[in-house]
Amino acid sequence: MSTVEPVTEHQAPVSAHREDFPILARPMNGRPLAFLDSAASAQKPACVIDAEARCYREYYANIHRGVYQLSQRSTDAYEGARKRVAELLNAPDHREVAFVRGTTEAINLVAHSFVRPQLQPGDEILITGMEHHSNIVPWQLICEETGAKLVVSPVTDTGEVDLEDFRGRLGPRTRFASIAHVSNALGTINPVAEMIAAAREADVPTLVDGAQGVPHMAVDVQALGCDFYCFSGHKLYGPSGVGALWGRFELLRGMRPYQGGGEMIRYVTFEKSDFAPPPQRFEAGTPNIAGAIALGEAVDYVRGIGLERIGAHEQALLAYATERLEAIEGLRIIGNATHKAGVISFVLDGVHPHDIGTILDQEGVAVRAGHHCAQPVMDRFGVPATVRASFGLYNSREDVDALVNALHRVKEFFG
Ligand code: PLP
């Protein structure tokens, strides 16, 4: 077993950053909180909370409009956050990053502004069988409107994409492929670079849903070769209600706006409106200004620790947790891919996941129990729901031990 985290002479272990998160100092039912639900939403470090508060306390004003100093300062901070997100993704140009509400909005934006206008009846959109609902339903909606078809590359028994199957489904009618970087329900890290390369060979543009990718690994959109990449700020230790969509500039430039309103136009008359260039074209109305600024702070925070270090730390925890959970009689892990992020879904014989979640909560262990907005994955594995433990940079072996001990309590309780 690898050590929990690589420790050098000068670096504290990654999990020592737990102290940066005020909420984690609060006991839960008289115990230290073992927060194992970061895949749903991560907790926030003090620097992110402070950055948002500082904006409101010290320099808040609407952006891109005011000639006065406060507005200029807010605008600079907001645009600075855009540059940080571009650097995080290694985007060639910060104008390729649009702030959105989150992954869900980003996918809907691409569906409506890029894909839908091209669709003819009989065209196809390709996804995988392990997508989150937000990478299924937007495509279903535009398929319904246009007569296009949603094609699904199924998940294998181990919870992986079959690359050959995926390749085989890229046909002459495929207009777009949209794939999860990491499955939120199974933890599988998809071979997205290979999938994107296959799609490019077939001349099919791609979107990567990076909601569960960005928090766990360094992402380089240029190396991946995708056309769009999106993520949610709240899973990256940033605020909720803000996220980012990256897209190739030449594609963004040709796209219709997703929403109309202020800030996204160049000139408006009653006859016609002329749209602003990207990214403003996709940021209609007053955005989540303080949220975007705090997301920029979250990006600095994770980059300061190092996404490789965070990823290695979570991998070690995943290995430790897998070993300990597998030793529990009657427990079955759902999703046994070779490459997984720090997400473990499991079921326990004879006990409903919701009951497990409730008892774990009493023991100070926070996990998610349910279908994880991935009902087709539950159907694929023949379970109504799972319990999901997911790791963030602040987790340690103690959290895993607390989970395992609490699961033994569950077993005692249910005999
Ligand atoms: N995609 C994946 C893989 C997710 O895990 C999630 C959230 O859990 C989403 C998309 C949707 O993210 P949001 O609700 O922040 O828009």
Boltz pocket constraint, residues with backbone or C-beta under 6 A from the ligand:
constraints:
  - pocket:
      binder: B
      contacts: [[A, 39], [A, 40], [A, 101], [A, 102], [A, 103], [A, 104], [A, 105], [A, 132], [A, 134], [A, 135], [A, 180], [A, 182], [A, 183], [A, 184], [A, 209], [A, 211], [A, 212], [A, 232], [A, 372], [A, 373]]
      max_distance: 6.0
